[in-house]
């Protein structure tokens, strides 16, 4: 009998939930767009309660319709429709960060770690909430801003060590870790999957938060910034940012997730 995920009783991680949801969508598409929960659970090798839970989420997000117990894809999954950056939401990356910026009343950034470097994929365009001025190269100062710290936290120790060897830790403000040892000690106290909060480490007058987005081998994060004077809002905004990132991972189905299933 095949092992069904979730039978151990342990809570699934966000990425496991995303991949399971993608598998259900793929099974629906393979069956011509329709199927019952029992059929889909059996073919996706998932416990029936897990399948029901994920199908309810997919119905709520508008990807699937429930017609008296028969689940139907609302639209076919996108396959081979042209290049799209890993993790880019189907609605469009720039539109997504712009919408988040307006909703959260903060500047929003999408960043990735690719080929050993930090890359800024998108920055929100919201005159009411301008982004932090890049006064020091954003790519080489990952230790000093929330987005970079979130990315470095997701890397394996050897990858992180290589990055810090090529881009040494330097104090940008009085709040920045001044040495690699200090930074690594600070990083050791952070949880890999939780939001990273940063107060005036990259730029005086700015408070930032970032949440990780990791699917397969791809590493990314979505971050926000607000004036330091509004720092009391930061933790609550970080929680909302994480919720939005999770929703996008499931409802928009990032391209990398759609092609990277678990065994």
Helices and strands as residue ranges (DSSP letters): H 14-30, E 34-36, H 37-44, H 48-60, E 64-67, E 70-73, H 93-104, E 107-114, E 117-123, G 127-129, G 142-144, H 146-154, H 157-166, H 180-188, E 196-199, E 206-215, E 218-227, G 228-233, H 234-251, H 255-259
